Amino acid sequence: LAPMVKTARLIRTHLEGILNAIVKGVTNARAEALNAKIQRIQSRACGYRNRDRFRPAIYFHCGGLEMYPEPA
C-alpha cells in the first residue's frame, strides 16, 4: 500500500507536466541527443586543451558542415 501511495503522490505532484508531455508530444529527446553527440566528440578527442579548441569541433560536427564542400 505504501508504494501505491508514494506513486499517487508523485503523479499528483507532476500531473501538469505529464499531461503537457502527452498532449503536446514535447520531449527532451533532441537535447539529450545533442548532449550525447557532444560527449562522443569529447571522448574521441581524448579531451581538449581548452574550450577555444573544443567549441569549433562542436560547431563543425553538430552544425552539419561538409568536410570537403564542393565549389558552387
N, CA, C and O atoms as a Tripos MOL2 file, in Angstrom:
@<TRIPOS>MOLECULE
protein
  288   287    72     0     0
PROTEIN
NO_CHARGES

@<TRIPOS>ATOM
      1 N           0.8200   -1.1980    0.0000 N.3       1 LEU1
      2 CA          0.0000    0.0000    0.0000 C.3       1 LEU1
      3 C           0.8620    1.2600    0.0000 C.2       1 LEU1
      4 O           0.5290    2.2360   -0.6710 O.2       1 LEU1
      5 N           1.9600    1.2460    0.7430 N.am      2 ALA2
      6 CA          2.8250    2.4240    0.8110 C.3       2 ALA2
      7 C           3.4160    2.7920   -0.5550 C.2       2 ALA2
      8 O           3.4590    3.9770   -0.8860 O.2       2 ALA2
      9 N           3.8720    1.8240   -1.3590 N.am      3 PRO3
     10 CA          4.3850    2.1900   -2.6840 C.3       3 PRO3
     11 C           3.3210    2.8090   -3.5880 C.2       3 PRO3
     12 O           3.6250    3.6970   -4.3840 O.2       3 PRO3
     13 N           2.0840    2.3500   -3.4690 N.am      4 MET4
     14 CA          0.9950    2.9150   -4.2770 C.3       4 MET4
     15 C           0.7090    4.3580   -3.8770 C.2       4 MET4
     16 O           0.4760    5.2130   -4.7310 O.2       4 MET4
     17 N           0.7290    4.6230   -2.5770 N.am      5 VAL5
     18 CA          0.5050    5.9900   -2.0860 C.3       5 VAL5
     19 C           1.6290    6.8930   -2.5760 C.2       5 VAL5
     20 O           1.3820    8.0210   -3.0050 O.2       5 VAL5
     21 N           2.8510    6.4030   -2.5140 N.am      6 LYS6
     22 CA          4.0040    7.1820   -2.9780 C.3       6 LYS6
     23 C           3.8860    7.4820   -4.4730 C.2       6 LYS6
     24 O           4.1650    8.6010   -4.9030 O.2       6 LYS6
     25 N           3.4780    6.4990   -5.2570 N.am      7 THR7
     26 CA          3.3010    6.6850   -6.6980 C.3       7 THR7
     27 C           2.1940    7.6830   -6.9960 C.2       7 THR7
     28 O           2.3370    8.5300   -7.8780 O.2       7 THR7
     29 N           1.0880    7.5870   -6.2620 N.am      8 ALA8
     30 CA         -0.0290    8.5210   -6.4590 C.3       8 ALA8
     31 C           0.3930    9.9500   -6.1500 C.2       8 ALA8
     32 O           0.0240   10.8760   -6.8720 O.2       8 ALA8
     33 N           1.1550   10.1320   -5.0930 N.am      9 ARG9
     34 CA          1.6430   11.4820   -4.7480 C.3       9 ARG9
     35 C           2.5890   12.0090   -5.8230 C.2       9 ARG9
     36 O           2.5420   13.1870   -6.1800 O.2       9 ARG9
     37 N           3.4340   11.1420   -6.3270 N.am     10 LEU10
     38 CA          4.3730   11.5370   -7.3790 C.3      10 LEU10
     39 C           3.6270   11.9830   -8.6310 C.2      10 LEU10
     40 O           3.9690   12.9990   -9.2360 O.2      10 LEU10
     41 N           2.6110   11.2220   -9.0160 N.am     11 ILE11
     42 CA          1.8130   11.5830  -10.1940 C.3      11 ILE11
     43 C           1.0730   12.8920   -9.9600 C.2      11 ILE11
     44 O           1.0200   13.7440  -10.8470 O.2      11 ILE11
     45 N           0.5040   13.0560   -8.7740 N.am     12 ARG12
     46 CA         -0.2260   14.2860   -8.4700 C.3      12 ARG12
     47 C           0.7120   15.4960   -8.5000 C.2      12 ARG12
     48 O           0.3300   16.5670   -8.9720 O.2      12 ARG12
     49 N           1.9200   15.3290   -8.0040 N.am     13 THR13
     50 CA          2.8860   16.4310   -7.9920 C.3      13 THR13
     51 C           3.2680   16.8530   -9.4070 C.2      13 THR13
     52 O           3.4090   18.0440   -9.6850 O.2      13 THR13
     53 N           3.4340   15.8860  -10.2970 N.am     14 HIS14
     54 CA          3.9180   16.1670  -11.6500 C.3      14 HIS14
     55 C           2.8330   16.0650  -12.7170 C.2      14 HIS14
     56 O           3.1440   15.9440  -13.9020 O.2      14 HIS14
     57 N           1.5790   16.1130  -12.3160 N.am     15 LEU15
     58 CA          0.4760   15.8810  -13.2460 C.3      15 LEU15
     59 C           0.4640   16.8720  -14.4060 C.2      15 LEU15
     60 O           0.2240   16.4760  -15.5470 O.2      15 LEU15
     61 N           0.7180   18.1400  -14.1400 N.am     16 GLU16
     62 CA          0.6930   19.1480  -15.2100 C.3      16 GLU16
     63 C           1.7430   18.8390  -16.2780 C.2      16 GLU16
     64 O           1.4510   18.8930  -17.4730 O.2      16 GLU16
     65 N           2.9440   18.5200  -15.8530 N.am     17 GLY17
     66 CA          4.0000   18.1820  -16.8070 C.3      17 GLY17
     67 C           3.7130   16.9000  -17.5690 C.2      17 GLY17
     68 O           4.0140   16.8020  -18.7590 O.2      17 GLY17
     69 N           3.1380   15.9230  -16.8950 N.am     18 ILE18
     70 CA          2.7900   14.6590  -17.5500 C.3      18 ILE18
     71 C           1.7480   14.8970  -18.6290 C.2      18 ILE18
     72 O           1.8750   14.3930  -19.7450 O.2      18 ILE18
     73 N           0.7140   15.6690  -18.2970 N.am     19 LEU19
     74 CA         -0.3400   15.9490  -19.2720 C.3      19 LEU19
     75 C           0.1850   16.7670  -20.4480 C.2      19 LEU19
     76 O          -0.1910   16.5140  -21.5920 O.2      19 LEU19
     77 N           1.0510   17.7450  -20.1780 N.am     20 ASN20
     78 CA          1.6430   18.5350  -21.2670 C.3      20 ASN20
     79 C           2.4520   17.6490  -22.2080 C.2      20 ASN20
     80 O           2.3870   17.8130  -23.4260 O.2      20 ASN20
     81 N           3.2040   16.7220  -21.6530 N.am     21 ALA21
     82 CA          4.0110   15.8270  -22.4860 C.3      21 ALA21
     83 C           3.1270   14.9450  -23.3550 C.2      21 ALA21
     84 O           3.4540   14.6860  -24.5130 O.2      21 ALA21
     85 N           2.0130   14.4840  -22.8050 N.am     22 ILE22
     86 CA          1.1110   13.6150  -23.5680 C.3      22 ILE22
     87 C           0.3770   14.4040  -24.6410 C.2      22 ILE22
     88 O           0.3120   13.9720  -25.7920 O.2      22 ILE22
     89 N          -0.1770   15.5570  -24.2770 N.am     23 VAL23
     90 CA         -0.9990   16.3370  -25.2040 C.3      23 VAL23
     91 C          -0.1540   16.9780  -26.3010 C.2      23 VAL23
     92 O          -0.5070   16.9130  -27.4790 O.2      23 VAL23
     93 N           0.9570   17.5950  -25.9160 N.am     24 LYS24
     94 CA          1.7620   18.3430  -26.8830 C.3      24 LYS24
     95 C           2.8590   17.5120  -27.5190 C.2      24 LYS24
     96 O           3.4500   17.9310  -28.5140 O.2      24 LYS24
     97 N           3.1380   16.3570  -26.9720 N.am     25 GLY25
     98 CA          4.1590   15.4870  -27.5460 C.3      25 GLY25
     99 C           5.5640   16.0480  -27.4230 C.2      25 GLY25
    100 O           6.4330   15.7300  -28.2350 O.2      25 GLY25
    101 N           5.7930   16.8740  -26.4220 N.am     26 VAL26
    102 CA          7.0970   17.5020  -26.2420 C.3      26 VAL26
    103 C           7.9600   16.6150  -25.3500 C.2      26 VAL26
    104 O           7.5340   16.1800  -24.2800 O.2      26 VAL26
    105 N           9.1830   16.3560  -25.8130 N.am     27 THR27
    106 CA         10.1370   15.5960  -25.0090 C.3      27 THR27
    107 C          11.4760   16.3190  -25.0450 C.2      27 THR27
    108 O          11.6510   17.2930  -25.7770 O.2      27 THR27
    109 N          12.3970   15.8410  -24.2610 N.am     28 ASN28
    110 CA         13.7400   16.4020  -24.2780 C.3      28 ASN28
    111 C          14.6900   15.5210  -25.0860 C.2      28 ASN28
    112 O          15.9030   15.5600  -24.8800 O.2      28 ASN28
    113 N          14.1440   14.7350  -25.9960 N.am     29 ALA29
    114 CA         14.9530   13.7980  -26.7770 C.3      29 ALA29
    115 C          15.9960   14.5140  -27.6300 C.2      29 ALA29
    116 O          17.1270   14.0430  -27.7430 O.2      29 ALA29
    117 N          15.6300   15.6400  -28.2290 N.am     30 ARG30
    118 CA         16.6060   16.3620  -29.0710 C.3      30 ARG30
    119 C          17.7670   16.8910  -28.2480 C.2      30 ARG30
    120 O          18.9230   16.8120  -28.6640 O.2      30 ARG30
    121 N          17.4530   17.4290  -27.0810 N.am     31 ALA31
    122 CA         18.5130   17.9380  -26.2090 C.3      31 ALA31
    123 C          19.4190   16.8000  -25.7480 C.2      31 ALA31
    124 O          20.6390   16.9580  -25.7020 O.2      31 ALA31
    125 N          18.8360   15.6650  -25.4110 N.am     32 GLU32
    126 CA         19.6260   14.5090  -24.9880 C.3      32 GLU32
    127 C          20.4970   13.9870  -26.1260 C.2      32 GLU32
    128 O          21.6430   13.5990  -25.9000 O.2      32 GLU32
    129 N          19.9700   13.9750  -27.3340 N.am     33 ALA33
    130 CA         20.7440   13.5090  -28.4880 C.3      33 ALA33
    131 C          21.9250   14.4340  -28.7610 C.2      33 ALA33
    132 O          23.0310   13.9730  -29.0430 O.2      33 ALA33
    133 N          21.6860   15.7390  -28.6750 N.am     34 LEU34
    134 CA         22.7670   16.7030  -28.8830 C.3      34 LEU34
    135 C          23.8300   16.5550  -27.8020 C.2      34 LEU34
    136 O          25.0240   16.6000  -28.0940 O.2      34 LEU34
    137 N          23.4040   16.3790  -26.5640 N.am     35 ASN35
    138 CA         24.3410   16.1960  -25.4680 C.3      35 ASN35
    139 C          25.1700   14.9300  -25.6690 C.2      35 ASN35
    140 O          26.3760   14.9400  -25.4230 O.2      35 ASN35
    141 N          24.5480   13.8510  -26.1080 N.am     36 ALA36
    142 CA         25.2760   12.6060  -26.3620 C.3      36 ALA36
    143 C          26.2920   12.7880  -27.4850 C.2      36 ALA36
    144 O          27.3980   12.2520  -27.4170 O.2      36 ALA36
    145 N          25.9180   13.5420  -28.5150 N.am     37 LYS37
    146 CA         26.8310   13.7940  -29.6320 C.3      37 LYS37
    147 C          28.0470   14.5900  -29.1640 C.2      37 LYS37
    148 O          29.1750   14.2920  -29.5560 O.2      37 LYS37
    149 N          27.8200   15.5920  -28.3320 N.am     38 ILE38
    150 CA         28.9210   16.4010  -27.7970 C.3      38 ILE38
    151 C          29.8300   15.5410  -26.9280 C.2      38 ILE38
    152 O          31.0520   15.6800  -26.9890 O.2      38 ILE38
    153 N          29.2580   14.6620  -26.1260 N.am     39 GLN39
    154 CA         30.0720   13.7820  -25.2930 C.3      39 GLN39
    155 C          30.9020   12.8210  -26.1370 C.2      39 GLN39
    156 O          32.0370   12.5100  -25.7770 O.2      39 GLN39
    157 N          30.3500   12.3420  -27.2620 N.am     40 ARG40
    158 CA         31.1230   11.4790  -28.1680 C.3      40 ARG40
    159 C          32.2880   12.2490  -28.7800 C.2      40 ARG40
    160 O          33.3880   11.7100  -28.9100 O.2      40 ARG40
    161 N          32.0540   13.5080  -29.1560 N.am     41 ILE41
    162 CA         33.1250   14.3380  -29.7180 C.3      41 ILE41
    163 C          34.2400   14.4860  -28.6980 C.2      41 ILE41
    164 O          35.4190   14.3620  -29.0290 O.2      41 ILE41
    165 N          33.8640   14.7510  -27.4680 N.am     42 GLN42
    166 CA         34.8510   14.9530  -26.4150 C.3      42 GLN42
    167 C          35.6330   13.6670  -26.1310 C.2      42 GLN42
    168 O          36.8460   13.7200  -25.9240 O.2      42 GLN42
    169 N          34.9630   12.5270  -26.1180 N.am     43 SER43
    170 CA         35.6670   11.2820  -25.8170 C.3      43 SER43
    171 C          36.5850   10.8620  -26.9640 C.2      43 SER43
    172 O          37.6550   10.3010  -26.7260 O.2      43 SER43
    173 N          36.1740   11.1310  -28.2090 N.am     44 ARG44
    174 CA         37.0240   10.8030  -29.3610 C.3      44 ARG44
    175 C          38.3010   11.6270  -29.3660 C.2      44 ARG44
    176 O          39.3500   11.1510  -29.7980 O.2      44 ARG44
    177 N          38.2140   12.8430  -28.8930 N.am     45 ALA45
    178 CA         39.3700   13.7290  -28.9310 C.3      45 ALA45
    179 C          40.2650   13.5550  -27.7150 C.2      45 ALA45
    180 O          41.3180   14.1860  -27.6270 O.2      45 ALA45
    181 N          39.8620   12.7120  -26.7820 N.am     46 CYS46
    182 CA         40.6170   12.4920  -25.5400 C.3      46 CYS46
    183 C          40.8320   13.7890  -24.7860 C.2      46 CYS46
    184 O          41.8780   13.9810  -24.1650 O.2      46 CYS46
    185 N          39.8700   14.6670  -24.8330 N.am     47 GLY47
    186 CA         39.9460   15.9260  -24.1050 C.3      47 GLY47
    187 C          40.6270   16.9990  -24.9320 C.2      47 GLY47
    188 O          41.5630   16.7210  -25.6820 O.2      47 GLY47
    189 N          40.1650   18.1890  -24.7940 N.am     48 TYR48
    190 CA         40.7620   19.3200  -25.4960 C.3      48 TYR48
    191 C          41.5490   20.1550  -24.4990 C.2      48 TYR48
    192 O          41.2500   20.1650  -23.3050 O.2      48 TYR48
    193 N          42.5430   20.8440  -24.9960 N.am     49 ARG49
    194 CA         43.3880   21.6360  -24.1230 C.3      49 ARG49
    195 C          42.6020   22.7480  -23.4460 C.2      49 ARG49
    196 O          42.7870   23.0240  -22.2610 O.2      49 ARG49
    197 N          41.7250   23.3790  -24.2150 N.am     50 ASN50
    198 CA         40.8880   24.4260  -23.6370 C.3      50 ASN50
    199 C          39.5930   24.5360  -24.4280 C.2      50 ASN50
    200 O          39.4330   23.8780  -25.4560 O.2      50 ASN50
    201 N          38.6790   25.3580  -23.9560 N.am     51 ARG51
    202 CA         37.3720   25.4870  -24.6000 C.3      51 ARG51
    203 C          37.4630   26.1320  -25.9730 C.2      51 ARG51
    204 O          36.6040   25.8980  -26.8230 O.2      51 ARG51
    205 N          38.4750   26.9290  -26.2010 N.am     52 ASP52
    206 CA         38.6150   27.5830  -27.5020 C.3      52 ASP52
    207 C          38.8480   26.5670  -28.6190 C.2      52 ASP52
    208 O          38.5370   26.8500  -29.7760 O.2      52 ASP52
    209 N          39.3800   25.4120  -28.3020 N.am     53 ARG53
    210 CA         39.5920   24.3680  -29.3140 C.3      53 ARG53
    211 C          38.4170   23.3920  -29.3780 C.2      53 ARG53
    212 O          38.1700   22.7840  -30.4190 O.2      53 ARG53
    213 N          37.7030   23.2440  -28.2810 N.am     54 PHE54
    214 CA         36.5860   22.3010  -28.2160 C.3      54 PHE54
    215 C          35.3450   22.8660  -28.9000 C.2      54 PHE54
    216 O          34.6170   22.1300  -29.5650 O.2      54 PHE54
    217 N          35.1030   24.1370  -28.7470 N.am     55 ARG55
    218 CA         33.9010   24.7780  -29.3020 C.3      55 ARG55
    219 C          33.8090   24.6550  -30.8260 C.2      55 ARG55
    220 O          32.7400   24.3030  -31.3250 O.2      55 ARG55
    221 N          34.8790   24.9270  -31.5950 N.am     56 PRO56
    222 CA         34.7730   24.7540  -33.0540 C.3      56 PRO56
    223 C          34.4780   23.3100  -33.4710 C.2      56 PRO56
    224 O          33.7910   23.0810  -34.4660 O.2      56 PRO56
    225 N          34.9910   22.3450  -32.7190 N.am     57 ALA57
    226 CA         34.7080   20.9430  -33.0400 C.3      57 ALA57
    227 C          33.2200   20.6460  -32.8630 C.2      57 ALA57
    228 O          32.6320   19.9210  -33.6660 O.2      57 ALA57
    229 N          32.6170   21.1960  -31.8280 N.am     58 ILE58
    230 CA         31.1780   21.0100  -31.6080 C.3      58 ILE58
    231 C          30.4010   21.6520  -32.7380 C.2      58 ILE58
    232 O          29.4860   21.0390  -33.2880 O.2      58 ILE58
    233 N          30.7560   22.8860  -33.0960 N.am     59 TYR59
    234 CA         30.0480   23.5770  -34.1830 C.3      59 TYR59
    235 C          30.1770   22.8070  -35.4940 C.2      59 TYR59
    236 O          29.2140   22.7060  -36.2540 O.2      59 TYR59
    237 N          31.3590   22.2670  -35.7570 N.am     60 PHE60
    238 CA         31.5840   21.5480  -37.0100 C.3      60 PHE60
    239 C          30.7390   20.2750  -37.0760 C.2      60 PHE60
    240 O          30.0300   20.0460  -38.0560 O.2      60 PHE60
    241 N          30.8150   19.4550  -36.0380 N.am     61 HIS61
    242 CA         30.1260   18.1660  -36.0650 C.3      61 HIS61
    243 C          28.6170   18.2970  -35.8930 C.2      61 HIS61
    244 O          27.8630   17.5330  -36.4960 O.2      61 HIS61
    245 N          28.1700   19.2380  -35.0920 N.am     62 CYS62
    246 CA         26.7270   19.3800  -34.8350 C.3      62 CYS62
    247 C          26.0600   20.3340  -35.8160 C.2      62 CYS62
    248 O          24.8320   20.3750  -35.8960 O.2      62 CYS62
    249 N          26.8410   21.0940  -36.5560 N.am     63 GLY63
    250 CA         26.2720   22.0650  -37.4820 C.3      63 GLY63
    251 C          25.9970   21.5150  -38.8590 C.2      63 GLY63
    252 O          25.4700   22.2250  -39.7150 O.2      63 GLY63
    253 N          26.3440   20.2550  -39.0910 N.am     64 GLY64
    254 CA         26.0750   19.6370  -40.3860 C.3      64 GLY64
    255 C          26.9730   20.1590  -41.4950 C.2      64 GLY64
    256 O          26.5680   20.1900  -42.6570 O.2      64 GLY64
    257 N          28.1840   20.5690  -41.1520 N.am     65 LEU65
    258 CA         29.1100   21.0780  -42.1600 C.3      65 LEU65
    259 C          29.7590   19.9230  -42.9160 C.2      65 LEU65
    260 O          29.9460   18.8360  -42.3700 O.2      65 LEU65
    261 N          30.0960   20.1690  -44.1650 N.am     66 GLU66
    262 CA         30.7460   19.1620  -45.0070 C.3      66 GLU66
    263 C          32.2580   19.2520  -44.8200 C.2      66 GLU66
    264 O          32.8170   20.3450  -44.7380 O.2      66 GLU66
    265 N          32.9080   18.1050  -44.7540 N.am     67 MET67
    266 CA         34.3560   18.0790  -44.6060 C.3      67 MET67
    267 C          35.0310   18.6270  -45.8620 C.2      67 MET67
    268 O          36.0070   19.3720  -45.7750 O.2      67 MET67
    269 N          34.5090   18.2540  -47.0250 N.am     68 TYR68
    270 CA         35.0580   18.7220  -48.2930 C.3      68 TYR68
    271 C          33.9300   19.3320  -49.1230 C.2      68 TYR68
    272 O          33.3680   18.6550  -49.9840 O.2      68 TYR68
    273 N          33.5940   20.5840  -48.8830 N.am     69 PRO69
    274 CA         32.4790   21.1910  -49.6330 C.3      69 PRO69
    275 C          32.8360   21.3610  -51.1070 C.2      69 PRO69
    276 O          33.9830   21.6390  -51.4570 O.2      69 PRO69
    277 N          31.8390   21.1900  -51.9520 N.am     70 GLU70
    278 CA         32.0380   21.3610  -53.3890 C.3      70 GLU70
    279 C          31.8430   22.8230  -53.7470 C.2      70 GLU70
    280 O          30.9400   23.4740  -53.2210 O.2      70 GLU70
    281 N          32.6810   23.3520  -54.6420 N.am     71 PRO71
    282 CA         32.5240   24.7570  -55.0380 C.3      71 PRO71
    283 C          31.1980   24.9690  -55.7620 C.2      71 PRO71
    284 O          30.7100   24.0930  -56.4750 O.2      71 PRO71
    285 N          30.6390   26.1350  -55.5630 N.am     72 ALA72
    286 CA         29.3290   26.4420  -56.1700 C.3      72 ALA72
    287 C          29.4330   26.7660  -57.6300 C.2      72 ALA72
    288 O          28.4220   27.0430  -58.2740 O.2      72 ALA72
@<TRIPOS>BOND
     1     1     2 1
     2     2     3 1
     3     3     4 2
     4     3     5 am
     5     5     6 1
     6     6     7 1
     7     7     8 2
     8     7     9 am
     9     9    10 1
    10    10    11 1
    11    11    12 2
    12    11    13 am
    13    13    14 1
    14    14    15 1
    15    15    16 2
    16    15    17 am
    17    17    18 1
    18    18    19 1
    19    19    20 2
    20    19    21 am
    21    21    22 1
    22    22    23 1
    23    23    24 2
    24    23    25 am
    25    25    26 1
    26    26    27 1
    27    27    28 2
    28    27    29 am
    29    29    30 1
    30    30    31 1
    31    31    32 2
    32    31    33 am
    33    33    34 1
    34    34    35 1
    35    35    36 2
    36    35    37 am
    37    37    38 1
    38    38    39 1
    39    39    40 2
    40    39    41 am
    41    41    42 1
    42    42    43 1
    43    43    44 2
    44    43    45 am
    45    45    46 1
    46    46    47 1
    47    47    48 2
    48    47    49 am
    49    49    50 1
    50    50    51 1
    51    51    52 2
    52    51    53 am
    53    53    54 1
    54    54    55 1
    55    55    56 2
    56    55    57 am
    57    57    58 1
    58    58    59 1
    59    59    60 2
    60    59    61 am
    61    61    62 1
    62    62    63 1
    63    63    64 2
    64    63    65 am
    65    65    66 1
    66    66    67 1
    67    67    68 2
    68    67    69 am
    69    69    70 1
    70    70    71 1
    71    71    72 2
    72    71    73 am
    73    73    74 1
    74    74    75 1
    75    75    76 2
    76    75    77 am
    77    77    78 1
    78    78    79 1
    79    79    80 2
    80    79    81 am
    81    81    82 1
    82    82    83 1
    83    83    84 2
    84    83    85 am
    85    85    86 1
    86    86    87 1
    87    87    88 2
    88    87    89 am
    89    89    90 1
    90    90    91 1
    91    91    92 2
    92    91    93 am
    93    93    94 1
    94    94    95 1
    95    95    96 2
    96    95    97 am
    97    97    98 1
    98    98    99 1
    99    99   100 2
   100    99   101 am
   101   101   102 1
   102   102   103 1
   103   103   104 2
   104   103   105 am
   105   105   106 1
   106   106   107 1
   107   107   108 2
   108   107   109 am
   109   109   110 1
   110   110   111 1
   111   111   112 2
   112   111   113 am
   113   113   114 1
   114   114   115 1
   115   115   116 2
   116   115   117 am
   117   117   118 1
   118   118   119 1
   119   119   120 2
   120   119   121 am
   121   121   122 1
   122   122   123 1
   123   123   124 2
   124   123   125 am
   125   125   126 1
   126   126   127 1
   127   127   128 2
   128   127   129 am
   129   129   130 1
   130   130   131 1
   131   131   132 2
   132   131   133 am
   133   133   134 1
   134   134   135 1
   135   135   136 2
   136   135   137 am
   137   137   138 1
   138   138   139 1
   139   139   140 2
   140   139   141 am
   141   141   142 1
   142   142   143 1
   143   143   144 2
   144   143   145 am
   145   145   146 1
   146   146   147 1
   147   147   148 2
   148   147   149 am
   149   149   150 1
   150   150   151 1
   151   151   152 2
   152   151   153 am
   153   153   154 1
   154   154   155 1
   155   155   156 2
   156   155   157 am
   157   157   158 1
   158   158   159 1
   159   159   160 2
   160   159   161 am
   161   161   162 1
   162   162   163 1
   163   163   164 2
   164   163   165 am
   165   165   166 1
   166   166   167 1
   167   167   168 2
   168   167   169 am
   169   169   170 1
   170   170   171 1
   171   171   172 2
   172   171   173 am
   173   173   174 1
   174   174   175 1
   175   175   176 2
   176   175   177 am
   177   177   178 1
   178   178   179 1
   179   179   180 2
   180   179   181 am
   181   181   182 1
   182   182   183 1
   183   183   184 2
   184   183   185 am
   185   185   186 1
   186   186   187 1
   187   187   188 2
   188   187   189 am
   189   189   190 1
   190   190   191 1
   191   191   192 2
   192   191   193 am
   193   193   194 1
   194   194   195 1
   195   195   196 2
   196   195   197 am
   197   197   198 1
   198   198   199 1
   199   199   200 2
   200   199   201 am
   201   201   202 1
   202   202   203 1
   203   203   204 2
   204   203   205 am
   205   205   206 1
   206   206   207 1
   207   207   208 2
   208   207   209 am
   209   209   210 1
   210   210   211 1
   211   211   212 2
   212   211   213 am
   213   213   214 1
   214   214   215 1
   215   215   216 2
   216   215   217 am
   217   217   218 1
   218   218   219 1
   219   219   220 2
   220   219   221 am
   221   221   222 1
   222   222   223 1
   223   223   224 2
   224   223   225 am
   225   225   226 1
   226   226   227 1
   227   227   228 2
   228   227   229 am
   229   229   230 1
   230   230   231 1
   231   231   232 2
   232   231   233 am
   233   233   234 1
   234   234   235 1
   235   235   236 2
   236   235   237 am
   237   237   238 1
   238   238   239 1
   239   239   240 2
   240   239   241 am
   241   241   242 1
   242   242   243 1
   243   243   244 2
   244   243   245 am
   245   245   246 1
   246   246   247 1
   247   247   248 2
   248   247   249 am
   249   249   250 1
   250   250   251 1
   251   251   252 2
   252   251   253 am
   253   253   254 1
   254   254   255 1
   255   255   256 2
   256   255   257 am
   257   257   258 1
   258   258   259 1
   259   259   260 2
   260   259   261 am
   261   261   262 1
   262   262   263 1
   263   263   264 2
   264   263   265 am
   265   265   266 1
   266   266   267 1
   267   267   268 2
   268   267   269 am
   269   269   270 1
   270   270   271 1
   271   271   272 2
   272   271   273 am
   273   273   274 1
   274   274   275 1
   275   275   276 2
   276   275   277 am
   277   277   278 1
   278   278   279 1
   279   279   280 2
   280   279   281 am
   281   281   282 1
   282   282   283 1
   283   283   284 2
   284   283   285 am
   285   285   286 1
   286   286   287 1
   287   287   288 2
@<TRIPOS>SUBSTRUCTURE
     1 LEU1         2 RESIDUE 1 A LEU
     2 ALA2         6 RESIDUE 1 A ALA
     3 PRO3        10 RESIDUE 1 A PRO
     4 MET4        14 RESIDUE 1 A MET
     5 VAL5        18 RESIDUE 1 A VAL
     6 LYS6        22 RESIDUE 1 A LYS
     7 THR7        26 RESIDUE 1 A THR
     8 ALA8        30 RESIDUE 1 A ALA
     9 ARG9        34 RESIDUE 1 A ARG
    10 LEU10       38 RESIDUE 1 A LEU
    11 ILE11       42 RESIDUE 1 A ILE
    12 ARG12       46 RESIDUE 1 A ARG
    13 THR13       50 RESIDUE 1 A THR
    14 HIS14       54 RESIDUE 1 A HIS
    15 LEU15       58 RESIDUE 1 A LEU
    16 GLU16       62 RESIDUE 1 A GLU
    17 GLY17       66 RESIDUE 1 A GLY
    18 ILE18       70 RESIDUE 1 A ILE
    19 LEU19       74 RESIDUE 1 A LEU
    20 ASN20       78 RESIDUE 1 A ASN
    21 ALA21       82 RESIDUE 1 A ALA
    22 ILE22       86 RESIDUE 1 A ILE
    23 VAL23       90 RESIDUE 1 A VAL
    24 LYS24       94 RESIDUE 1 A LYS
    25 GLY25       98 RESIDUE 1 A GLY
    26 VAL26      102 RESIDUE 1 A VAL
    27 THR27      106 RESIDUE 1 A THR
    28 ASN28      110 RESIDUE 1 A ASN
    29 ALA29      114 RESIDUE 1 A ALA
    30 ARG30      118 RESIDUE 1 A ARG
    31 ALA31      122 RESIDUE 1 A ALA
    32 GLU32      126 RESIDUE 1 A GLU
    33 ALA33      130 RESIDUE 1 A ALA
    34 LEU34      134 RESIDUE 1 A LEU
    35 ASN35      138 RESIDUE 1 A ASN
    36 ALA36      142 RESIDUE 1 A ALA
    37 LYS37      146 RESIDUE 1 A LYS
    38 ILE38      150 RESIDUE 1 A ILE
    39 GLN39      154 RESIDUE 1 A GLN
    40 ARG40      158 RESIDUE 1 A ARG
    41 ILE41      162 RESIDUE 1 A ILE
    42 GLN42      166 RESIDUE 1 A GLN
    43 SER43      170 RESIDUE 1 A SER
    44 ARG44      174 RESIDUE 1 A ARG
    45 ALA45      178 RESIDUE 1 A ALA
    46 CYS46      182 RESIDUE 1 A CYS
    47 GLY47      186 RESIDUE 1 A GLY
    48 TYR48      190 RESIDUE 1 A TYR
    49 ARG49      194 RESIDUE 1 A ARG
    50 ASN50      198 RESIDUE 1 A ASN
    51 ARG51      202 RESIDUE 1 A ARG
    52 ASP52      206 RESIDUE 1 A ASP
    53 ARG53      210 RESIDUE 1 A ARG
    54 PHE54      214 RESIDUE 1 A PHE
    55 ARG55      218 RESIDUE 1 A ARG
    56 PRO56      222 RESIDUE 1 A PRO
    57 ALA57      226 RESIDUE 1 A ALA
    58 ILE58      230 RESIDUE 1 A ILE
    59 TYR59      234 RESIDUE 1 A TYR
    60 PHE60      238 RESIDUE 1 A PHE
    61 HIS61      242 RESIDUE 1 A HIS
    62 CYS62      246 RESIDUE 1 A CYS
    63 GLY63      250 RESIDUE 1 A GLY
    64 GLY64      254 RESIDUE 1 A GLY
    65 LEU65      258 RESIDUE 1 A LEU
    66 GLU66      262 RESIDUE 1 A GLU
    67 MET67      266 RESIDUE 1 A MET
    68 TYR68      270 RESIDUE 1 A TYR
    69 PRO69      274 RESIDUE 1 A PRO
    70 GLU70      278 RESIDUE 1 A GLU
    71 PRO71      282 RESIDUE 1 A PRO
    72 ALA72      286 RESIDUE 1 A ALA
